[in-house]
Amino acid sequence: MRRFGFGSALLLSVVFFPASLAMAGDADPQESTGNFYGNLHGSVGFEDAISGTTAFVPYLNVGGKIAYDQDPGSFGSQFDAEYNYSDASWFNTLATGAVANFGALDTAAHLTYIVDQDRKVGLYTGYSSLGLNAKNPNAPNISLGSQQNLQELDTTAGYMGLGVEAMFALSDQTSMQVRAAILQQVYTSLTTDTGTGPTTSSGYNPFSGPLGFSVAASASHYFTPNISARADANYAQFNLSSTNSNLSLYNAALTGQYNFDSMPLSLGTTAGYGGVAANGSWINDWSLSARATLSFGGPPQGVKGRLFRSGLFSVLN
């Protein structure tokens, strides 16, 4: 893998950051005995490059879900929001004195339907905002395409999407989720400063750009009412201007979750591997992960009360 410049690393990281958190999400979706249910959750961990550019980037995830459903044959709903923050100042490609951070807000609203005790389907839409701020006042060498020697770079990309999802209880102990969505960039903002003052450009462009997509699948298994494991796979391709680069990383995290229902507290650990490739106009992002969870109180059977995955990109919790 070739090494790449500071600007390239930063732009790749801001789009890869949410994907890497797929490996550090909340505990396995829980079930409820009531109509309203949900959770608050958080993760703390790090990601590191496997080869090429050295990186040791700590990150934080916080979020929550609230949902409502009834008996089989009825409609329900789910609303969720995630915020993710990463301090990327530890990238070895940053010049001395440079600082950078990444933030991602991911939201979604779901219309759900319980087909029967073992099957639940949904239609979801959402908005995701990916942001990067980098400053290098002491030794400006940030580059972005034809713009060189940037002292400050602040960029945001907003995406909307529409997707379908399904959940299957394969047995009393095992369940699966699958989902797919179309994505489109609807907002962009870029502020740069080469020492002569900031220059800003921004605009809304809904339903005018090329469409991207995301697909995801996960499987959960309960070994005991208190111990479970989960595996996740995600892939997304979406439009974003960047320099041509590739990056492969692994990560690990500790997770905690407070549920509003029958499983009040869950603790877990996650580990995963992923990559991102940029070709100048498109980002290709994928991740694989596994997690183990200890829950204080076991779930009932079936799909009633189970939570769908969060967010638009399906790479979070």
N, C-alpha and C positions, 0 to 999 in steps of 0.2 A: 504494500500500500504506500502510495506516495504521500509525503508530508504536504500540508497545505497551509496557506497563510492565515493570519489572525481573523480577517474579515470572513473568510470562508468557514473557518471553524465556528465562529460565532453564529453565522446564519444557519449552518447545519445544526448546531446545538439547539437553537430556539425551536426548530421544527422537530428535532429528535427528542427533546426533553419530555413532552407529553407522552410519547411512545414508550420511553424508558420507564415512566411511572406505571405503565401497565403491569410492570413486574413488581410493583410495590403498592398495590391497592388495598382496599379494606378486606375484611374477612369474607368468607363465602356468603352469598346472599342468604338471608334468614327468612324463616316462616313465622307467621303470626296466627294467634287464635282469634284476633279481632279484625275489624274492617280497616282501621287505620294502623299503619306500621311504618317503620323506617329506621334510620340510624344516623349517627354522627361519627366520623372516622378521621384518622390521620396516619401519616407515615413519615418517618425520618430515615434517610439512607444516603447512599452515595452511588455514583456511577464512575466507571474508569474505562479508558480505552484499552482494547486488547492488544493492538499493535499500532504502529505509526505514531500519531500524535499522543503524547502523554497527557492524561487528564485524570484528576481526582476531584470530582465535583459533588459537593453535598447538596441535598435537596430536601424540600418539605412539601407535603401534600396535606390539605385539609378539605373536607367536603361533607355533604349530607344528602340524604334521600328521604322523601316522604311519599307514601303511596296509599291507595285505597282500592280494595276489591271485596267482592262478596262471594257467593257460591258459584260453582260451575254453571256456565250458561249466562254469565253476567259480565258487563263492561266495568272497567276500572281505570285508574290513572296513576301516573308516577311523575314526580318532578325531582330533579337532582341538579346539583351544582358542585363543581370542584375548582379549587384554586391551587396552583402549583408554582413553587418558587425555587430557583436554583442560583447559587453563587458560583459563577464560572471563572472567577479571578484566579483560580488555581491552574487553569490551562497553561502549559509551559510555552505556548505560542504567544502569550500576552507579554507585551513589553513591561519592563519594570515601572511600577506606578500605575499601571492600567487596571481598571476595574470593569466588571461586566456582570449583569444579572439577567435572568430569563424569567418571565412570568407567563402563565397560561390560565385563562378562565374558560371553563368548559361547562356548558349547561344543556339541558334537554328536557322536553316534555313528552310523555308517553301516553297514548291511548291503548289500554290493554283489554284483553278478553280471555277469560278462563274457559277453554273448550270443555275440559273435563278434569277429573282429579289429577291426571298426569300430563296435561298439556295446557300451555298458556302462550298466547301470541300478542304482538304489539306493533303499533305504528308510532314512530317517534320523529321529532324534528328538534333542531337545536342550533345554538350559535356558539362558536369558539373563537377566542381572541388570543393570538400568540404574539408576545412582545419581547423585545430585546433592547437593552440600554447598555452602551459601552462608552467608557471615557478613558482617554489616554493623554492627559495634559502635559506630561513630562517628556515623552518621546513619541510623538505622533507617528504611527505607522499602520493605523487601521486602513484597510483598503476595501472598497466595494465597487467592483467592476472598473469603470474608468475613473472613479473618484479615489484619489490617493491622499495619504497623509491626513486622514481624518482625526481630529481631536475628540470628536463626540459623534456617536451614531445612536439614533433612537428610532426604532421601526416597529410597526404593528401591522399584523395581517388578520382580518376577520373572515370567518367562514360560516356559511349556513349549509344545512343539509337536511335530507329526508331519507328515512330508512325503515326497514321492517326487521322484526326480531321474533324469535320463538324459543320456548323453553320446554324441555321434555324431562319427565321423571322416569328414568329407565328402570328403576327399582326403588325400594324403600331407602336405599343408601346412596344411589347414584343419580345424578342429573346432568343435563347438558344445556348450553345456550348457544345459539347461532344468531348472527345479524349481518346486515349489509345495508349500505347507504350510498347515496350520491352526494358529492360535496361541490361547493362552488365558492370561490373567493368573492366577497361582496364589499370589502372595505380594505383600504391600504393607507398607511401614513408613514412618511419617511422624513426625518429631520437629520441634517448633517451640518457639521461645523469644522472647517479647515483652519480656523483661527481668525477668520474675517467676519464671524457672526453666523448664527444659525440660518439655514435655508430649509423650508418645510414645504412638502407637497403631500396632498391627501385627496381622497375622493371615494365616493360610493359608486360601485359598479355592479349592482345586483342583476342577475339573469343576463349578463352580457359576456362573461368569460367562459373558458372551457370547463367542462365538468370533470371532477375527479371522483374517486370512490374509496370506500373502506369496507373490509370484510373482517369478521372476527368469530372465533369459536372458543368455548371453554367447557371443561368437564370437572365436576365436583364429586367427591366420594367421602362418605362418613364412615370411618372405621369404627368409631364408638359414638354415642350421643354427644361427646365432648371433643373429639379429635377428628379433624377432616383435612383433606388435601384438595388442591385445585391446580389445574393446568390451563394456560391461556395461550392463544396464538392470534396475532393481529397483523394485518397488512393494510396500508393506506397509500394512495397515490393522489397528490393534489398539486395544483398550480401555484408556484412561488418562484420569483426571480432569485437566482443565487449563482454563485460560481460553481464550476464542476468539481465535485469532491465526493469522497466516500469515507464513512466512519463506522467502525464496529465497536460496540461497548458491552460490558456486563455491569450488573448492579446488584445490590443487596439492600434490604431495609427491614426495619421493625415496624409493625403496624398495630394499631389499637382501634377498637370500635365499641361504641355504646349504642345498644339497640333499644328501641322504644317498646319492646314487646317481650316475648318469652325467653330471649337469650340476651340478658342485659349487658354482658361484657364479653368481648373476644380479643385475644391477643394472637399475633402471628408473626411469621418470618417469611421473607420472599427472596428469591434469587432468579435472575434471568439474563438473557442475552438478546441483543438486537443490533440493527444496523440501519443506516440511512444513506441514500445515494442521491446526489443532485446533478442534474445535467444542464443547468442554466435556466430552465423553464419549469421543470417538474421536480417534485420531491417524491422519492419512493422510500417508504418507511415500514419496517417490519420488526416484530418482537416475539420472543417465546419466553414463557416464565412458568415457575412452579412456586407454590406456597403451601405452608402447613399452618393450621390454625387450631388453637385451644379455646373452646367456648365453655362458659360456665352456665350449663343448661342446654339440653338438646332440643332440636326442632321437631315438630310433628311431621307427618308424612304428606306427600302430594306436592302440588305447585302453588296452592293458595297461600298468598302472603309472600311468596318469593319475589325478590327484587331483581329487576333487569339491570344490566350494566349501565354505568353513568355516561353522560356526555355524548357529544356528537361524533367524535373520532373513534369511539369505542376502544380507546387505549388507556383508559383510566380505571376507575373502580367498578 
